[in-house]
Amino acid sequence: MAGPGDGENGYDRIPSPVQGQVDLLQERDFDRLLQVLAPDVVFWFDSGPGPTALHEIVGARAVAREILRTAPRFLPGALSIMVNGAPGVLHGTMAEPLCVLGCTVARGRIAQLHLVADPAKLHR
């Protein structure tokens, strides 16, 4: 999954599996989540065709609130996978993915999140 800024601007992909972030989300700890997010983190969503298909949330507090609001319902089915050569998370199965999340890290913090839930892109 490619996203704006992937591999650019000094960002490096997460070098290890994202299981630690999944564990953190299960705890639902807002303050600890803020510690792993860059202050200017960007969370991109691609849900497919439609007027609100592509949108973004910017800033650690806003992103943390959105993650804690939405992610817990997806955790039971989350699988650590490689996304374009980097660790990511799949919800669903490889045969029938519901969404895929990829991350970019800069200076030890998550700088970008890119979630794709567009069925046309997931089934390529």
Phi, psi and omega per residue, in radians:
M1 nan 2.124 3.114
A2 -1.775 2.608 3.139
G3 -2.548 2.972 3.122
P4 -0.977 2.246 3.072
G5 1.420 0.040 -3.121
D6 -1.022 2.103 3.096
G7 1.323 0.058 -3.111
E8 -1.872 3.008 3.028
N9 0.995 0.553 3.097
G10 1.349 0.128 3.135
Y11 -1.384 2.525 3.028
D12 -2.106 2.569 3.064
R13 -1.206 2.715 3.085
I14 -1.008 2.176 -3.046
P15 -1.439 -0.120 -3.126
S16 -2.364 2.890 -3.139
P17 -0.987 2.705 -3.050
V18 -1.539 0.244 -3.110
Q19 -0.996 -0.604 3.116
G20 -1.068 -0.694 3.103
Q21 -1.203 -0.650 3.092
V22 -1.087 -0.752 3.107
D23 -1.080 -0.741 3.129
L24 -1.060 -0.724 -3.141
L25 -1.133 -0.601 3.128
Q26 -1.110 -0.489 3.112
E27 -1.364 -0.353 3.132
R28 0.974 0.740 -3.103
D29 -1.733 1.813 -3.083
F30 -1.026 -0.824 -3.087
D31 -1.124 -0.717 3.108
R32 -1.184 -0.622 3.086
L33 -1.117 -0.717 3.089
L34 -1.032 -0.569 -3.130
Q35 -1.182 -0.451 -3.124
V36 -1.703 -0.142 3.122
L37 -1.711 2.390 3.022
A38 -1.153 2.570 -3.118
P39 -0.972 -0.576 -3.112
D40 -1.860 0.498 -3.139
V41 -0.944 2.540 3.085
V42 -2.131 2.304 3.123
F43 -2.024 1.922 3.120
W44 -1.674 2.427 3.083
F45 -2.099 2.347 3.052
D46 -2.254 1.700 -3.075
S47 -1.751 0.067 3.087
G48 1.903 -2.943 -3.092
P49 -1.039 2.593 3.099
G50 2.317 2.876 -3.060
P51 -1.165 -0.448 3.138
T52 -1.967 0.394 -3.063
A53 -1.103 -0.755 -3.129
L54 -1.908 2.056 3.055
H55 -2.600 2.953 -3.108
E56 -2.477 2.733 3.030
I57 -2.164 2.348 -3.067
V58 -2.133 2.408 3.069
G59 1.806 2.447 -3.022
A60 -1.045 -0.759 -3.095
R61 -1.151 -0.778 -3.140
A62 -1.148 -0.747 3.141
V63 -1.150 -0.764 3.132
A64 -1.057 -0.753 3.114
R65 -1.056 -0.767 -3.132
E66 -1.150 -0.736 3.129
I67 -1.079 -0.829 -3.106
L68 -1.221 -0.429 3.101
R69 -1.322 -0.659 -2.985
T70 -1.888 -0.614 -2.985
A71 -1.144 -0.653 -3.058
P72 -0.957 -0.567 -3.137
R73 -1.252 -0.334 -3.131
F74 -1.669 -0.262 -3.050
L75 -1.022 -0.728 -3.107
P76 -1.021 -0.504 -3.136
G77 -1.805 0.196 -3.077
A78 -1.338 2.313 3.101
L79 -2.145 2.314 3.041
S80 -1.286 2.232 -3.141
I81 -2.439 2.988 2.996
M82 -1.618 2.288 3.128
V83 -2.075 1.893 -3.082
N84 0.894 0.767 3.081
G85 1.480 0.040 -3.141
A86 -2.242 2.725 3.129
P87 -1.089 2.560 3.105
G88 -2.758 -2.934 -3.123
V89 -2.297 2.381 3.069
L90 -1.989 2.341 2.961
H91 -1.975 2.166 -3.021
G92 2.003 -2.606 3.094
T93 -2.165 2.912 3.090
M94 -1.077 -0.631 3.133
A95 -1.289 -0.575 -3.114
E96 -2.409 1.308 -3.141
P97 -1.264 2.475 3.052
L98 -1.687 -0.675 3.044
C99 -2.831 2.766 3.124
V100 -2.322 2.395 3.140
L101 -2.130 2.243 3.048
G102 -2.048 2.691 -3.093
C103 -2.255 2.672 2.991
T104 -2.215 2.405 -3.118
V105 -2.002 2.431 3.025
A106 -2.344 2.278 3.104
R107 0.895 0.713 3.043
G108 1.394 0.093 3.131
R109 -2.226 2.701 3.091
I110 -1.232 2.085 -3.097
A111 -1.779 -0.482 -3.129
Q112 -2.525 2.490 2.990
L113 -2.238 2.402 -3.136
H114 -2.347 1.932 -3.121
L115 -1.840 2.206 3.095
V116 -1.994 2.128 3.077
A117 -2.200 0.193 3.114
D118 -1.288 1.962 -3.106
P119 -0.951 -0.630 -3.134
A120 -1.122 -0.658 3.140
K121 -1.378 -0.554 -3.122
L122 -1.264 -0.442 -3.066
H123 -1.762 0.318 3.087
R124 -1.420 nan nan
